[in-house]
Amino acid sequence: MKNREIKLNKKFYKEENHDHIQQFRIYDPSEKKFYYSGGTPTMLAFFFKFTAPLNTYYGMPYQRMLFLKDKNGKEIYEGDIVKIGQEIRIARYDAPPSTILVA
C-alpha cells in the first residue's frame, strides 16, 4: 500500500509502510458506548451489518481509525477532539484518501 501523508498543524508528515487493515467504530447512544470493528474482512462485514441501524436510524456516523496515537498510546479516530500545542481540534480523514488532517 502506498505511503500516507499526515498533516498536523499545517505540517505534513509521511508515514511509511502503511499496511494496516481499516478499522471503524460507531457510537450507540442507547448503550452510551462505542462498538469497534475487527481487522479481518469477515469481522468488518459483521460489524457493518450489526451496526447499520445505528447509522441509519440514529444518524450516528462511522468513524475511521486514523492510525495515529495520542500521548497515552490510545488510537485516534475520526471525530476525536485532539489538542495540538494550545489548540483544540477535531481529527478527520480527508480527501485525497492518503491524507489525514487534524482540523
C-alpha positions in Angstrom: 0.0 0.0 0.0 1.3 3.5 -0.7 2.6 5.9 1.9 0.3 8.4 3.6 0.8 12.0 4.4 -0.4 13.2 7.7 -1.0 16.9 8.2 -0.7 18.2 11.7 -0.7 21.9 12.5 0.0 22.8 8.8 3.0 20.4 8.5 3.0 17.2 6.5 4.5 14.0 7.8 5.0 10.8 5.8 4.0 7.5 7.3 6.0 4.7 5.8 4.8 1.0 5.3 1.1 1.6 5.8 -0.1 -2.0 5.7 -2.8 -1.5 8.3 -6.3 -3.0 7.9 -9.0 -0.3 8.0 -10.9 -0.3 11.3 -14.0 1.7 12.3 -16.1 2.5 15.3 -19.7 3.8 15.9 -21.4 5.2 19.0 -24.5 3.6 20.4 -26.5 6.4 22.1 -28.9 4.0 23.9 -26.0 1.9 25.4 -23.7 5.0 25.7 -20.7 3.2 24.3 -18.7 2.6 21.1 -18.7 -0.6 19.1 -15.4 -1.3 17.3 -14.8 -3.3 14.1 -12.2 -6.0 13.9 -9.5 -6.1 11.3 -10.5 -9.0 9.1 -12.9 -8.8 6.2 -15.4 -11.1 8.0 -15.3 -9.0 11.1 -15.8 -5.8 9.1 -18.8 -7.4 7.3 -20.4 -8.4 10.6 -19.7 -5.0 12.2 -21.4 -3.1 9.4 -24.4 -5.5 9.3 -24.7 -5.3 13.1 -24.3 -1.5 13.4 -26.3 -0.4 10.3 -29.4 0.6 12.4 -27.2 2.9 14.5 -26.1 4.6 11.3 -29.5 4.6 9.6 -32.0 5.3 12.4 -29.9 7.3 14.8 -27.7 9.0 12.2 -24.5 8.1 14.0 -21.5 8.3 11.7 -18.9 5.6 11.2 -15.5 6.8 12.4 -12.4 5.5 10.8 -9.3 4.8 12.8 -6.5 7.2 11.7 -3.6 5.0 12.7 -2.3 7.8 15.0 -2.0 7.5 18.7 -2.3 10.1 21.4 0.2 10.8 24.1 -1.2 7.9 26.2 -1.0 5.4 23.3 -4.7 5.4 22.6 -5.8 5.2 18.9 -7.2 8.3 17.4 -10.4 8.1 15.3 -12.2 10.5 13.0 -14.2 13.0 15.1 -11.9 12.7 18.2 -11.1 16.0 19.8 -7.3 16.5 20.0 -5.1 19.1 21.5 -2.0 20.2 19.5 0.0 22.7 21.4 -2.6 25.1 22.8 -5.1 24.5 20.0 -8.1 22.1 20.3 -9.0 20.5 17.0 -11.2 17.7 15.6 -9.4 14.8 13.8 -10.8 13.9 10.4 -9.9 11.7 7.4 -9.9 14.0 4.3 -9.5 13.6 0.6 -7.3 12.5 -1.1 -7.6 9.2 0.8 -3.9 9.3 1.6 -4.1 12.4 3.7 -5.2 12.8 7.3 -6.0 16.3 8.6 -6.4 17.5 12.1 -8.8 20.4 11.5 
